Amino acid sequence: MTSKAAVNRIIETLKGIYPDGLCSLQYKKDYELLFAVRLSAQCTDERVNKVTPALYARFPTLESFAEADPAEVGEYIHSCGFFRAKAKDIVFASRMLLEQFHGKVPGTMEELLSLPGVGRKTANLILGDVHHTPGVVVADTHCIRITGRLGITDGSKDPLQVERQLRERIPPKESNNFCHRMVLFGRDTCTARSPKCEGCPLAKDCDTAKAARRG
């Protein structure tokens, strides 16, 4: 496993590369991020960002989503895949937000998980980006893959295991932006099929790169 000093170097290096550490999904209202994350399941953030402007123009308020026919919502999000289930979740979640949470996106894991289509990854992202809760970890595919390669985690593919390990190893004030930077780094450099290990800025602290050099 990567040392604490190496973890800190990795965090600081990624800050230098991606100083903003922002979520790739575009949104203006808190609930729009909630819906965008739902749309991103089995879909790219790039595709979601192309779809949501027209969706939010047609349904400009939470009330309009709550009153919407899921079939019409589905027409706007068809290209995101699994559009029928996603449309129903968006409409029913809108109703719950209005009826149970006074139109606000809740700020606890338990409350967020009560919403249709919301799992731990989505809940953690909302807690970090909307409510700025320290210590949250969004264990998406990029984060799971790269932290395993680096040796920050033990290589587990289980999101909950990775989340727990990263909570122990990443300082709480850094964890949310660290996960966003993992996504950006996973797209740019440490890709799933052909990671650019040559010239990688994290290579000196990466267990996988070290093993390759020894081999």
Order of alpha helices (4+ residues) and beta strands (2+ residues): alpha-alpha-alpha-alpha-alpha-alpha-alpha-alpha-alpha-alpha-alpha-alpha
